[in-house]
Structures are given as C-alpha cells and as structure tokens.
Amino acid sequence: MLEFFMNHLATILICLVLIVIVALIIRKLILDRKRGKSSCGCGCQDCPGASFCHPANKTHTNQ
C-alpha cells in the first residue's frame, strides 16, 4: 500500500490541489450569489434570462 502511494505521489498531490481549487471556485460562486452579484458580468436589461436570475419580488397586501 505504501509503495502505491510512493509511486503515485505526484498524481495524488496534483489531484488534491485541483480539488482545492475547484472547491474555492464553487465557494466564491456561492458567496457571490448570496451577495446578489451576477456571474455573467453584464447588465440584465437586455438579457433574456434576467427573470430567472432576478425574479420579481412579490408584495403582499393586507386587505
């Protein structure tokens, strides 16, 4: 078992580094989404998918 790890140490380290990078990217996307930042970087006025990213707020009235 130790021999396997020693023979594949470079591959294991590269995979671990890539996993950490992907996890950090996903974390940033989630935090940006919670802060209301857009991931596309352009304005929403001409975007056909704007209603999916920023649905209209429904207001409730008491009658």
Wavefront OBJ file of the C-alpha trace (Angstrom):
o trace
v 0.000 0.000 0.000
v 2.805 2.416 0.866
v 4.505 1.511 -2.381
v 1.368 2.508 -4.314
v 1.329 5.951 -2.670
v 5.017 6.481 -3.309
v 4.653 5.512 -6.981
v 1.650 7.814 -7.490
v 2.585 10.669 -5.141
v 2.720 13.305 -7.901
v -0.683 12.307 -9.269
v -2.233 12.311 -5.805
v -0.836 15.767 -4.985
v -1.994 17.242 -8.287
v -5.487 15.825 -7.748
v -5.629 17.277 -4.236
v -4.552 20.703 -5.490
v -7.191 20.603 -8.235
v -9.891 19.588 -5.746
v -8.977 22.534 -3.503
v -9.045 24.961 -6.455
v -12.460 23.730 -7.619
v -13.822 23.932 -4.056
v -12.621 27.547 -3.746
v -14.212 28.472 -7.076
v -17.534 26.930 -6.030
v -17.347 28.719 -2.671
v -16.778 32.076 -4.403
v -19.700 31.493 -6.767
v -21.991 30.655 -3.844
v -20.896 33.722 -1.868
v -21.328 35.980 -4.908
v -24.788 34.547 -5.498
v -25.770 35.249 -1.867
v -24.477 38.835 -2.200
v -26.560 39.340 -5.337
v -23.633 39.650 -7.731
v -24.144 38.486 -11.279
v -21.866 35.807 -12.675
v -22.118 36.981 -16.281
v -20.605 40.435 -15.731
v -23.052 42.290 -17.976
v -26.220 44.193 -17.365
v -29.540 42.396 -17.080
v -31.615 44.860 -19.088
v -31.058 43.024 -22.404
v -30.674 39.512 -21.020
v -33.429 37.051 -21.939
v -32.740 35.052 -18.770
v -32.968 38.008 -16.370
v -36.260 36.769 -14.930
v -34.542 33.553 -13.843
v -31.623 35.286 -12.133
v -33.621 38.097 -10.547
v -37.268 37.106 -10.138
v -39.661 39.939 -9.359
v -40.358 40.423 -5.678
v -43.930 39.623 -4.761
v -45.513 42.096 -2.399
v -48.248 41.056 -0.059
v -51.019 43.471 0.787
v -53.250 43.178 3.796
v -56.908 43.645 2.975
l 1 2 3 4 5 6 7 8 9 10 11 12 13 14 15 16 17 18 19 20 21 22 23 24 25 26 27 28 29 30 31 32 33 34 35 36 37 38 39 40 41 42 43 44 45 46 47 48 49 50 51 52 53 54 55 56 57 58 59 60 61 62 63
